[in-house]
Amino acid sequence: MPRNSVLRFSLFRTVPGSQLKLCLALTVACWSMAASAGRGELMFAEEALGVADGSEAGFSVPRAEEEVLDALVDFERHLKAEQWEKAFGVMDQVMAADKGALLPRADGLHLPIRQQVWDTLVALPPAGRQAVQVFFDGKARKLLADAENPAVVGTPAELAALEQIYNELFITSVGDVAGDRLGDLYFERGRFGEARRCWEAVLTHHGESTLDPRRLRVKIATAALRSGHHTDFRQQADLLTTRYGSQPIQLQGKAVPIDQFVATLLSTLPREDAPVATGKSRWKLPDEGVEPLWQSAFLSPVGKQRLHTATSQPWQAMSGVGTKAPEAVIDADRLYANWMGILFALDLNTGKMLWQTEPFGKLTAQFQSLTQNGTFNAQQYRLLLHGDRLITVTLPPAAAAEWNKPYRLSVYDKATGRLTWSSDTRPEFAQTTFLGEPVLLGGSLLCVTHQAGNAAVTLRAIAVGDGAEAWSMLLGNAQMTHNSRGNQVVPVPRVVIHRDTAYIMTNNGAMLAIEPETKTLRWAMKYNQPLAAATMHRGGWGGGGGVTASTPHVGILEVADGLLLVKERAANKLLAIDTDARRIAWERPLSGEARLVAQDDQHYYFLDPELVAISKDGRQMKWSVNLGAGTTAETVADLGDSLAVFTSRGPFAYSKATGDRVHKFTGADRASYGGSIFIADGKLITLSNMAVTAYPLVSDTPDAQEPTP
């Protein structure tokens, strides 16, 4: 689409005055992006923003004030007219905007206004760059001198001065020096992605710089390695050795050949986590008829009858109570589980129940109430193992049967099951619901929360030791959805830490990139995908019968091959986001039920609820396997050349290469829907909504560990 037609589309809509200002700002942002360089024509369409009627769909992110949008329009207009003095006069007003205020781009990305001003400035023609230096060189040099003052070096003032030069005055004559030093400071603080962006900006936007490009590229490669971006690091390493070979570079006062230094870095790479490419599997499933080593049933005969009664009607089964298997984690000796609010631990060698937080009968007695009313949400029960602690998001059965009870964050001693602390005992969290699984960051837990009846969503850092809040920041407002009982709920998000950034998939039409160190929203992405409602399960008691059962998954948010894979629970597309370039690297259709359960050097493996293999090269479906009616398989176990899945008909193994079933084992848990599957100490562990069962695995490699009797 020609750019002029795109601009007409955005400018000549009939919209209210305030929205017209936003359209104008968007148009200018599109112009600045196109000018930035040569990335080709930019498509501007409402669909990219997830907006169809002038209102924001899904999760709302902070927007700039109208006065700032007006100033931004004036800024771009003066730049186009080469009215430099007027443009720079307005720029101060724009740069004074709230740091958290975002402006949407044409591709759905929302960036801070300051970032968009930066993009515009570095794309200026020579006359504009010269004007910037005339107006601002003195200020930039003063700031650099302040940063280099021995009394300031190593203090927050040094970082602040360098950041001001980089963010506001980068194309002045000292911007390259400031950017290089700022990259060093970020690297020293472990902010490798930010460091790399600084050094790449010097190479890209300061062509006249006298800084050694070889040294900058070595720094970029090192940052890629330290951030775990190994694929990108190899590309940088190839570039260095191809372009510079054995040319010497000064490192820590010594002249070191570049190829030698690169070889040293390459030697530190971890061994590739890839499956056995050829030969026999590491493990095989037991042969049919093999008895379990042990089985521990937590759903009693009375509990089964209660479950059958509570889920006999389709509208009751939609709650997910009938198919919900416990969330579980394992260590060397134990399995720990969270079964709808009751925690328990099992000895993996004997199957002995070591402890439980409440009698299981307290849960089964509430089955009827959970299916008919209350706060119960199958997506909300989480369990995380950290050292000697178990971290949970949970709600005891009696509370889950009531309406509007907040899901709480709790920490338990894993050895004894004793409660260390819980958010419901702290007054500041009395009405706070913790959403989804927290992630560890240093000694804190990053948690997404909201208050009962409130659409505002907040990110909190909670101390693991005592539950005290270190800090919090408002993320935005969610668009409420409805659960299977018609109650309004906030969708359950997912969070992952990648490099120095926390990425939050809202399951509400947006993904947010948060910098925990500075507690700032760096950017956001909105996508036009269906908004997820709460879990809508189908199925009743038991397995089979032609009934399909759904698992309480919350979408895909995983780091793979240096990209962030994103798929909201209700979405029908998988997005791969390049977080450095802040763009969608690729996308492909994917079932709304799909979740990523494994990957190797050749394939991604999804349960959707079929087991599907998609190639990493070309991202084509290689094979797909129907796991059978009534299956709620939640994980897979890697056997080497095959993947084991716990289906409603027992554990099955499927070839990674072809998807063919290579082994069938009915097992001893035959009335369930299937569930999770693990390998531990040479044993196959299955976990359903009824029992935990251990079987002996058959070793196919000499060094495999035999099961402990």
Number of C-alpha atoms within 10 A of each C-alpha: 9 9 16 8 12 17 20 11 15 18 18 11 11 9 14 9 9 11 15 17 18 23 20 19 25 23 22 21 24 23 18 21 21 17 18 17 13 9 9 11 15 17 17 22 18 17 15 19 23 21 17 13 9 12 10 13 22 25 23 18 26 19 19 20 14 14 13 21 23 16 20 26 21 19 24 21 15 18 18 15 10 15 14 18 14 15 20 18 13 20 20 13 14 23 19 11 18 16 16 20 20 25 25 26 24 19 20 24 22 25 21 23 26 22 18 19 21 18 17 21 20 21 20 20 12 9 10 19 16 16 18 21 18 12 14 18 20 14 14 26 18 13 20 20 14 17 23 17 11 11 11 15 13 13 11 10 14 23 18 14 21 27 19 15 25 24 16 20 24 29 27 24 22 21 26 26 21 28 24 24 21 24 28 20 19 17 20 11 12 16 21 26 23 21 26 25 18 24 26 20 18 23 19 10 15 20 11 10 15 9 15 10 15 17 15 19 19 20 21 24 25 20 24 25 22 19 19 17 21 18 14 15 24 18 12 20 26 16 14 21 18 11 13 15 15 15 15 16 18 12 13 7 7 9 11 15 17 24 20 15 18 21 12 11 17 15 9 9 14 9 7 8 9 11 18 14 13 8 10 15 20 20 22 22 22 21 15 11 10 14 13 17 18 18 19 16 17 18 18 14 10 12 19 16 13 17 25 18 15 23 26 14 13 12 16 26 25 24 27 27 25 27 33 24 28 27 21 21 16 17 11 10 12 21 22 26 26 23 23 24 27 20 25 24 24 20 15 24 18 16 19 14 16 15 17 18 17 14 12 20 14 15 21 21 16 18 22 18 19 27 25 19 18 18 24 31 24 22 20 26 25 23 25 22 17 12 9 10 18 23 25 28 25 28 23 19 25 15 18 24 22 14 13 18 18 24 28 24 27 22 25 20 15 20 13 13 19 14 14 16 19 18 24 17 12 12 9 11 19 15 19 21 26 26 28 25 25 25 19 18 16 9 11 19 22 25 24 27 26 22 17 16 12 13 17 18 21 19 22 21 23 23 18 22 13 13 20 15 15 11 13 17 16 18 23 16 19 24 18 21 17 16 20 21 18 10 15 17 21 29 27 26 24 25 22 20 19 19 16 18 20 20 22 21 26 27 29 29 26 26 26 23 21 22 17 20 10 8 14 15 24 20 24 24 24 25 22 18 21 18 22 24 20 28 23 20 24 21 30 28 22 21 23 20 10 10 16 18 26 23 23 23 17 26 25 22 24 21 16 13 15 21 20 21 21 21 29 32 31 21 23 17 18 22 23 23 20 15 18 12 9 14 15 18 14 13 15 11 10 16 18 19 22 27 26 19 16 16 19 16 14 17 20 19 24 24 25 23 25 17 23 22 25 18 17 15 9 7 15 12 14 15 16 18 17 12 20 16 19 26 29 30 28 25 20 25 20 21 24 21 21 28 23 26 27 31 27 26 23 21 26 22 24 20 17 24 14 13 18 14 15 15 17 17 17 18 22 18 24 17 16 25 33 29 28 24 26 21 20 21 17 18 25 25 25 25 28 30 24 25 18 23 23 27 22 24 23 20 20 15 12 8 8 13 15 14 17 13 8
